């Protein structure tokens, strides 16, 4: 799978965090529930999904990102974005296999949604 770095950079430059939209030549666009469903495989129809929130965040990070955060990178139920950014700075470090690309995509989506 080839990654179009120029396209990714163009989208990053056009993101406006104050409105949570992309400003494109054709207008504005944003992330929809369908996008969440397609990218994260989270159901957006039917009954709400709830469960116990006693999650081992270190283990969840390791499972989704392949990296276990330092103790000071997790604050309660929060993961420091600075830690996330420092671990996933260069996409080319993760393009050698499908799992690496998926982990980089997870980190990018987290940064994208919460910045």
DSSP file (Angstrom, degrees, kcal/mol; ACC not computed):
  #  RESIDUE AA STRUCTURE BP1 BP2  ACC     N-H-->O    O-->H-N    N-H-->O    O-->H-N    TCO  KAPPA ALPHA  PHI   PSI    X-CA   Y-CA   Z-CA
    1    1 A X              0   0    0      0, 0.0     2,-0.3     0, 0.0    96,-0.0   0.000 360.0 360.0 360.0 124.8    0.0    0.0    0.0
    2    2 A X        -     0   0    0      2,-0.0     2,-0.5     0, 0.0     0, 0.0  -0.711 360.0-145.2 -90.7 141.1    1.5    3.3   -1.0
    3    3 A X        -     0   0    0     -2,-0.3     2,-1.4     4,-0.0     3,-0.1  -0.923   7.9-141.9-106.7 124.2    0.9    6.4    1.2
    4    4 A X     >  -     0   0    0     -2,-0.5     4,-2.2     1,-0.2     3,-0.3  -0.704  19.4-175.0 -85.7  93.5    0.5    9.7   -0.6
    5    5 A X  H  > S+     0   0    0     -2,-1.4     4,-2.6     1,-0.2     5,-0.2   0.851  80.4  55.1 -61.8 -37.1    2.4   11.9    1.8
    6    6 A X  H  > S+     0   0    0      2,-0.2     4,-2.2     1,-0.2    -1,-0.2   0.890 108.7  48.7 -63.5 -38.9    1.5   15.1    0.0
    7    7 A X  H  > S+     0   0    0     -3,-0.3     4,-2.2     2,-0.2    -2,-0.2   0.924 111.4  48.8 -66.9 -44.4   -2.2   14.2    0.3
    8    8 A X  H  X S+     0   0    0     -4,-2.2     4,-2.2     1,-0.2    -2,-0.2   0.929 113.0  48.0 -60.9 -45.1   -1.9   13.5    4.0
    9    9 A X  H  X S+     0   0    0     -4,-2.6     4,-2.4     1,-0.2    -1,-0.2   0.876 108.6  54.9 -63.5 -37.9    0.0   16.8    4.6
   10   10 A X  H  X S+     0   0    0     -4,-2.2     4,-1.3     1,-0.2    -1,-0.2   0.911 109.5  46.8 -62.2 -42.4   -2.6   18.7    2.5
   11   11 A X  H  X S+     0   0    0     -4,-2.2     4,-0.5     2,-0.2    -2,-0.2   0.906 111.1  51.7 -66.3 -40.4   -5.4   17.4    4.7
   12   12 A X  H >< S+     0   0    0     -4,-2.2     3,-1.0     1,-0.2    -2,-0.2   0.914 109.8  49.6 -61.8 -42.3   -3.5   18.2    7.9
   13   13 A X  H 3< S+     0   0    0     -4,-2.4    -1,-0.2     1,-0.2    -2,-0.2   0.777 110.7  50.5 -67.6 -26.3   -2.9   21.8    6.7
   14   14 A X  H 3< S+     0   0    0     -4,-1.3     9,-2.7    -3,-0.2     2,-0.3   0.437  84.2 109.7 -94.1   0.4   -6.6   22.2    5.9
   15   15 A X  E <<  -A   22   0A   0     -3,-1.0     2,-0.6    -4,-0.5     7,-0.2  -0.612  51.5-161.3 -78.3 133.3   -7.9   21.0    9.3
   16   16 A X  E >>> -A   21   0A   0      5,-2.8     4,-1.6    -2,-0.3     5,-1.3  -0.933   4.7-168.0-116.6 105.9   -9.4   23.7   11.4
   17   17 A X  T 345S+     0   0    0     -2,-0.6    -1,-0.1     1,-0.3     5,-0.0   0.777  83.4  64.2 -67.1 -26.7   -9.5   22.6   15.1
   18   18 A X  T 345S+     0   0    0      1,-0.2    -1,-0.3     3,-0.1    -2,-0.0   0.808 120.4  22.0 -68.8 -26.9  -11.8   25.5   16.1
   19   19 A X  T <45S-     0   0    0     -3,-1.0    -2,-0.2     2,-0.2    -1,-0.2   0.452  99.9-128.4-114.2  -5.0  -14.6   24.2   13.8
   20   20 A X  T  <5S+     0   0    0     -4,-1.6    11,-0.4     1,-0.2     2,-0.3   0.896  70.2 114.2  56.0  44.3  -13.5   20.5   13.6
   21   21 A X  E   < -A   16   0A   0     -5,-1.3    -5,-2.8     9,-0.1     2,-0.4  -0.936  69.0-118.1-137.3 160.0  -13.7   20.7    9.8
   22   22 A X  E     -AB  15  29A   0      7,-3.3     7,-1.7    -2,-0.3     2,-0.8  -0.858  23.8-144.0 -93.3 134.9  -11.5   20.5    6.7
   23   23 A X  E     + B   0  28A   0     -9,-2.7     2,-0.2    -2,-0.4     5,-0.2  -0.880  32.2 169.4-101.6 105.1  -11.5   23.7    4.6
   24   24 A X  E >   - B   0  27A   0      3,-2.8     3,-1.3    -2,-0.8   -13,-0.0  -0.655  49.7-105.5-111.6 167.0  -11.2   22.5    1.0
   25   25 A X  T 3  S+     0   0    0      1,-0.3     3,-0.1    -2,-0.2    -1,-0.1   0.832 122.5  50.4 -60.4 -32.0  -11.6   24.4   -2.3
   26   26 A X  T 3  S-     0   0    0      1,-0.3     2,-0.3     0, 0.0    -1,-0.3   0.502 126.6 -86.4 -86.0  -3.8  -15.0   22.7   -2.8
   27   27 A X  E <   -B   24   0A   0     -3,-1.3    -3,-2.8     2,-0.0     2,-0.3  -0.911  62.1 -37.2 134.8-162.1  -16.2   23.7    0.7
   28   28 A X  E     +B   23   0A   0     -2,-0.3     2,-0.3    -5,-0.2    -5,-0.2  -0.738  49.1 175.8-102.1 150.2  -16.1   22.4    4.3
   29   29 A X  E     -B   22   0A   0     -7,-1.7    -7,-3.3    -2,-0.3     2,-0.3  -0.964   4.0-173.8-145.7 161.3  -16.3   18.8    5.4
   30   30 A X        -     0   0    0     -2,-0.3     2,-0.3    -9,-0.2    -9,-0.1  -0.869  38.3 -75.5-146.0 176.6  -16.0   16.9    8.6
   31   31 A X        -     0   0    0    -11,-0.4     2,-0.2    -2,-0.3    -2,-0.0  -0.657  49.6-161.6 -80.1 133.5  -15.9   13.4   10.1
   32   32 A X     >  -     0   0    0     -2,-0.3     4,-1.8     1,-0.1     5,-0.1  -0.596  34.2-103.4-109.1 171.8  -19.3   11.7   10.2
   33   33 A X  H  > S+     0   0    0      1,-0.2     4,-2.4     2,-0.2     5,-0.1   0.863 123.1  56.8 -61.7 -35.3  -20.7    8.7   12.1
   34   34 A X  H  > S+     0   0    0      1,-0.2     4,-2.7     2,-0.2    -1,-0.2   0.894 104.1  52.7 -63.7 -38.2  -20.4    6.7    8.9
   35   35 A X  H  > S+     0   0    0      2,-0.2     4,-2.9     1,-0.2     5,-0.3   0.915 108.5  50.2 -60.9 -42.8  -16.7    7.5    8.8
   36   36 A X  H  X S+     0   0    0     -4,-1.8     4,-2.5     1,-0.2     6,-0.7   0.916 111.5  48.9 -61.0 -43.5  -16.4    6.3   12.4
   37   37 A X  H  X S+     0   0    0     -4,-2.4     4,-1.5     4,-0.2    -2,-0.2   0.935 115.5  42.8 -61.6 -47.0  -18.1    3.1   11.5
   38   38 A X  H  < S+     0   0    0     -4,-2.7    -2,-0.2     2,-0.2    -1,-0.2   0.916 122.0  37.8 -68.3 -43.9  -15.9    2.5    8.4
   39   39 A X  H  < S+     0   0    0     -4,-2.9    -2,-0.2    -5,-0.2    -3,-0.2   0.876 132.1  22.9 -78.3 -38.5  -12.6    3.4   10.1
   40   40 A X  H  < S-     0   0    0     -4,-2.5    -3,-0.2    -5,-0.3    -2,-0.2   0.468  93.0-127.3-111.5  -3.2  -13.1    2.0   13.6
   41   41 A X     <  +     0   0    0     -4,-1.5     2,-0.5    -5,-0.4    -4,-0.2   0.855  56.4 150.1  57.3  37.3  -15.7   -0.7   13.0
   42   42 A X        -     0   0    0     -6,-0.7    -1,-0.2    -5,-0.1    -2,-0.1  -0.902  49.7-119.2-102.1 124.8  -17.9    0.8   15.8
   43   43 A X        -     0   0    0     -2,-0.5     6,-0.2     1,-0.1    -7,-0.0  -0.376  27.1-177.0 -63.7 135.0  -21.6    0.3   15.3
   44   44 A X        +     0   0    0     -2,-0.1     2,-0.3     4,-0.1    -1,-0.1   0.347  62.7  72.5-112.6   2.0  -23.5    3.5   15.1
   45   45 A X  S    S+     0   0    0      2,-0.1     2,-0.1     3,-0.0    -2,-0.0  -0.815  85.3  14.9-113.7 155.7  -27.0    1.9   14.9
   46   46 A X  S    S-     0   0    0     -2,-0.3     3,-0.1     2,-0.0     2,-0.1  -0.414 104.9  -3.4  88.2-160.0  -29.0    0.1   17.5
   47   47 A X  S    S-     0   0    0     -2,-0.1    -2,-0.1     1,-0.1     2,-0.0  -0.352  81.9 -97.2 -71.5 148.6  -28.7    0.1   21.3
   48   48 A X        -     0   0    0      1,-0.1     2,-0.7    -2,-0.1    -1,-0.1  -0.349  33.7-124.7 -66.0 147.0  -25.7    2.0   22.8
   49   49 A X        +     0   0    0     -6,-0.2     2,-0.3    -3,-0.1    -1,-0.1  -0.840  39.1 166.9 -95.5 118.3  -22.7   -0.1   23.7
   50   50 A X        +     0   0    0     -2,-0.7     2,-0.3     3,-0.0     3,-0.0  -0.950   1.2 153.8-130.1 152.6  -21.8    0.3   27.3
   51   51 A X        -     0   0    0     -2,-0.3     2,-0.1     0, 0.0    -2,-0.0  -0.942  51.4 -52.6-160.1 179.5  -19.4   -1.7   29.5
   52   52 A X        -     0   0    0     -2,-0.3     0, 0.0     1,-0.1     0, 0.0  -0.393  39.3-151.2 -61.5 134.9  -17.2   -1.5   32.5
   53   53 A X        +     0   0    0      1,-0.1     2,-2.2    -2,-0.1    -1,-0.1   0.292  63.5 113.8 -95.8  10.9  -14.8    1.4   32.3
   54   54 A X        +     0   0    0      2,-0.1     2,-0.4     3,-0.0    -1,-0.1  -0.536  48.8 163.9 -79.4  77.3  -12.1   -0.3   34.4
   55   55 A X        -     0   0    0     -2,-2.2     2,-1.3     4,-0.0     3,-0.1  -0.781  46.3-129.5-101.6 138.6   -9.7   -0.5   31.5
   56   56 A X     >  -     0   0    0     -2,-0.4     4,-2.4     1,-0.2     3,-0.3  -0.750  26.4-169.4 -82.5  96.5   -6.0   -1.2   31.7
   57   57 A X  H  > S+     0   0    0     -2,-1.3     4,-2.5     1,-0.2     5,-0.2   0.818  81.7  56.4 -62.7 -32.5   -5.0    1.7   29.5
   58   58 A X  H  > S+     0   0    0      2,-0.2     4,-2.0     1,-0.2    -1,-0.2   0.920 110.5  44.3 -64.6 -42.6   -1.5    0.5   29.2
   59   59 A X  H  > S+     0   0    0     -3,-0.3     4,-2.5     2,-0.2    -2,-0.2   0.893 112.6  51.7 -69.2 -40.3   -2.6   -2.8   27.8
   60   60 A X  H  X S+     0   0    0     -4,-2.4     4,-2.6     2,-0.2     5,-0.3   0.913 110.3  48.8 -63.4 -42.8   -5.1   -1.2   25.5
   61   61 A X  H  X>S+     0   0    0     -4,-2.5     4,-3.1     1,-0.2     6,-0.8   0.917 111.7  49.6 -61.4 -42.8   -2.4    1.1   24.1
   62   62 A X  H  X5S+     0   0    0     -4,-2.0     4,-1.2     4,-0.2    -2,-0.2   0.903 112.8  47.4 -63.1 -40.7   -0.1   -1.8   23.6
   63   63 A X  H  <5S+     0   0    0     -4,-2.5    -2,-0.2     2,-0.2    -1,-0.2   0.918 123.6  30.6 -67.0 -44.5   -2.9   -3.7   21.8
   64   64 A X  H  <5S+     0   0    0     -4,-2.6    42,-0.2    -5,-0.2    -2,-0.2   0.819 135.0  25.3 -86.5 -32.7   -3.9   -0.9   19.5
   65   65 A X  H  <5S-     0   0    0     -4,-3.1    -3,-0.2    -5,-0.3    -2,-0.2   0.598  92.4-126.9-110.5 -15.1   -0.6    1.0   19.0
   66   66 A X  S  <<S+     0   0    0     -4,-1.2     2,-0.4    -5,-0.7    -4,-0.2   0.582  80.8  95.2  78.9   8.2    2.0   -1.7   19.7
   67   67 A X        -     0   0    0     -6,-0.8     2,-0.6    -9,-0.1    -2,-0.2  -0.998  67.6-140.7-135.3 134.4    3.7    0.5   22.3
   68   68 A X        -     0   0    0     -2,-0.4   -10,-0.1    -6,-0.1    -9,-0.1  -0.851  29.4-129.0 -94.6 122.0    3.2    0.6   26.0
   69   69 A X        -     0   0    0     -2,-0.6    -7,-0.1   -11,-0.2     5,-0.0  -0.257  22.4-103.5 -69.6 156.9    3.1    4.2   27.4
   70   70 A X    >>  -     0   0    0      1,-0.1     3,-1.4     2,-0.0     4,-0.5  -0.308  36.4-105.0 -68.0 161.1    5.3    5.3   30.2
   71   71 A X  G >4 S+     0   0    0      1,-0.3     3,-0.9     2,-0.2    -1,-0.1   0.875 122.1  50.4 -57.9 -38.8    3.6    5.8   33.6
   72   72 A X  G 34 S+     0   0    0      1,-0.2    -1,-0.3     3,-0.1    -3,-0.0   0.494  97.7  68.4 -82.7  -0.6    3.7    9.6   33.2
   73   73 A X  G <4 S+     0   0    0     -3,-1.4     7,-2.9     1,-0.1     2,-0.5   0.618  94.9  63.6 -86.9 -14.6    2.1    9.5   29.7
   74   74 A X  E <<  -C   79   0B   0     -3,-0.9     2,-0.5    -4,-0.5     5,-0.2  -0.949  60.8-176.3-114.4 127.5   -1.2    8.3   31.2
   75   75 A X  E >   -C   78   0B   0      3,-2.9     3,-1.5    -2,-0.5     2,-0.6  -0.871  64.3 -61.8-123.3  96.1   -3.1   10.5   33.5
   76   76 A X  T 3  S-     0   0    0     -2,-0.5   -19,-0.2     1,-0.3     0, 0.0  -0.549 123.0 -13.1  67.1-113.6   -6.2    8.7   34.8
   77   77 A X  T 3  S+     0   0    0     -2,-0.6     2,-0.4    -3,-0.1    -1,-0.3   0.115 121.7  95.0-103.3  19.7   -8.2    8.0   31.7
   78   78 A X  E <   -C   75   0B   0     -3,-1.5    -3,-2.9     2,-0.0     2,-0.5  -0.890  57.6-154.1-117.7 142.6   -6.2   10.3   29.5
   79   79 A X  E     -C   74   0B   0     -2,-0.4     2,-0.2    -5,-0.2    -5,-0.2  -0.958  31.1-115.3-111.1 128.4   -3.2    9.7   27.3
   80   80 A X     >  -     0   0    0     -7,-2.9     4,-1.9    -2,-0.5     3,-0.4  -0.443  14.4-148.0 -65.8 127.0   -0.9   12.6   26.7
   81   81 A X  H  > S+     0   0    0      1,-0.2     4,-3.0    -2,-0.2     5,-0.2   0.814  97.4  62.7 -65.3 -29.4   -1.0   13.7   23.0
   82   82 A X  H  > S+     0   0    0      2,-0.2     4,-2.0     1,-0.2    -1,-0.2   0.891 104.8  46.8 -62.9 -37.8    2.7   14.8   23.3
   83   83 A X  H  > S+     0   0    0     -3,-0.4     4,-1.7     2,-0.2    -2,-0.2   0.936 112.7  49.3 -66.2 -45.7    3.6   11.1   24.1
   84   84 A X  H  X S+     0   0    0     -4,-1.9     4,-1.4     1,-0.2    -2,-0.2   0.916 112.3  47.9 -59.6 -45.1    1.4    9.9   21.2
   85   85 A X  H  < S+     0   0    0     -4,-3.0    -1,-0.2     1,-0.2    -2,-0.2   0.889 109.6  52.7 -64.0 -40.0    3.0   12.4   18.8
   86   86 A X  H  < S+     0   0    0     -4,-2.0     3,-0.4    -5,-0.2    -1,-0.2   0.821 111.2  47.1 -67.4 -29.3    6.5   11.5   19.9
   87   87 A X  H  < S+     0   0    0     -4,-1.7    -1,-0.2     1,-0.2     2,-0.2   0.764 120.0  36.8 -81.4 -26.1    5.9    7.8   19.3
   88   88 A X  S  < S+     0   0    0     -4,-1.4    -1,-0.2    -5,-0.2     3,-0.1  -0.523  72.4 128.5-128.4  63.5    4.3    8.2   15.8
   89   89 A X        +     0   0    0     -3,-0.4     2,-0.5     1,-0.2    -1,-0.1   0.848  68.3  42.8 -87.9 -36.1    6.2   11.0   14.1
   90   90 A X    >   -     0   0    0     -3,-0.2     3,-1.6     1,-0.1     4,-0.2  -0.940  59.8-159.3-122.4 116.4    7.2    9.5   10.8
   91   91 A X  G >  S+     0   0    0     -2,-0.5     3,-2.0     1,-0.3     4,-0.3   0.792  90.4  69.1 -61.5 -28.4    4.7    7.3    8.8
   92   92 A X  G >  S+     0   0    0      1,-0.3     3,-0.5     2,-0.2    -1,-0.3   0.714  88.2  64.9 -67.0 -18.9    7.6    5.7    6.9
   93   93 A X  G <  S+     0   0    0     -3,-1.6    -1,-0.3     1,-0.2    -2,-0.2   0.628 109.3  39.8 -72.8 -12.1    8.7    4.0   10.1
   94   94 A X  G X  S+     0   0    0     -3,-2.0     3,-0.6    -4,-0.2    -1,-0.2   0.308  88.9  88.4-120.9   6.4    5.4    2.0   10.0
   95   95 A X  T <   +     0   0    0     -3,-0.5    -1,-0.1    -4,-0.3    -2,-0.1   0.394  61.4  90.3 -90.5   4.6    4.9    1.2    6.3
   96   96 A X  T 3  S+     0   0    0     -3,-0.1     2,-0.3    -4,-0.1    -1,-0.2   0.735  98.9   8.9 -75.2 -20.9    6.8   -2.1    6.3
   97   97 A X  S <> S-     0   0    0     -3,-0.6     4,-1.9     1,-0.1     5,-0.2  -0.973  76.2-105.6-153.0 167.2    3.7   -4.1    7.1
   98   98 A X  H  > S+     0   0    0     -2,-0.3     4,-2.4     1,-0.2     5,-0.2   0.884 116.7  53.8 -62.7 -42.0   -0.1   -3.9    7.4
   99   99 A X  H  > S+     0   0    0      1,-0.2     4,-2.3     2,-0.2    -1,-0.2   0.895 107.9  50.7 -63.1 -40.2   -0.1   -4.1   11.2
  100  100 A X  H  > S+     0   0    0      2,-0.2     4,-2.4     1,-0.2    -1,-0.2   0.910 110.5  49.2 -63.2 -42.4    2.4   -1.1   11.4
  101  101 A X  H  X S+     0   0    0     -4,-1.9     4,-2.6     2,-0.2    -2,-0.2   0.903 110.3  51.0 -63.6 -41.2    0.2    0.9    9.1
  102  102 A X  H  X S+     0   0    0     -4,-2.4     4,-2.5     2,-0.2    -2,-0.2   0.903 110.3  49.4 -63.4 -40.6   -2.9    0.1   11.2
  103  103 A X  H  X S+     0   0    0     -4,-2.3     4,-2.2     2,-0.2    -2,-0.2   0.912 111.4  48.2 -65.9 -41.8   -1.1    1.2   14.3
  104  104 A X  H  X S+     0   0    0     -4,-2.4     4,-2.6     2,-0.2    -2,-0.2   0.908 111.1  51.9 -63.6 -40.3    0.0    4.5   12.7
  105  105 A X  H  X S+     0   0    0     -4,-2.6     4,-2.7     2,-0.2    -2,-0.2   0.908 108.0  51.6 -62.3 -42.0   -3.6    5.0   11.5
  106  106 A X  H  X S+     0   0    0     -4,-2.5     4,-2.3   -42,-0.2    -1,-0.2   0.931 112.5  45.6 -59.4 -45.1   -4.9    4.5   15.0
  107  107 A X  H  X S+     0   0    0     -4,-2.2     4,-2.4     1,-0.2    -2,-0.2   0.901 112.9  50.1 -66.3 -39.6   -2.5    7.0   16.4
  108  108 A X  H  X S+     0   0    0     -4,-2.6     4,-2.8     2,-0.2    -2,-0.2   0.913 110.5  49.5 -66.0 -42.1   -3.3    9.5   13.6
  109  109 A X  H  X S+     0   0    0     -4,-2.7     4,-2.6     2,-0.2     5,-0.2   0.915 111.0  50.4 -63.2 -42.8   -7.0    9.2   14.2
  110  110 A X  H  X S+     0   0    0     -4,-2.3     4,-2.1    -5,-0.2    -2,-0.2   0.936 114.8  42.7 -60.6 -46.4   -6.6    9.7   18.0
  111  111 A X  H  X S+     0   0    0     -4,-2.4     4,-0.8     1,-0.2    -2,-0.2   0.897 114.4  52.3 -65.2 -39.2   -4.5   12.8   17.4
  112  112 A X  H  < S+     0   0    0     -4,-2.8     3,-0.3    -5,-0.2    -2,-0.2   0.896 113.9  41.3 -64.4 -43.1   -6.9   14.0   14.7
  113  113 A X  H  < S+     0   0    0     -4,-2.6    -1,-0.2     1,-0.2    -2,-0.2   0.874 119.8  41.6 -74.5 -38.7  -10.0   13.7   16.8
  114  114 A X  H  <        0   0    0     -4,-2.1    -1,-0.2    -5,-0.2    -2,-0.2   0.299 360.0 360.0-101.8  10.0   -8.6   15.1   20.1
  115  115 A X     <        0   0    0     -4,-0.8    -1,-0.2    -3,-0.3    -2,-0.1   0.439 360.0 360.0-104.1 360.0   -6.5   18.0   18.9
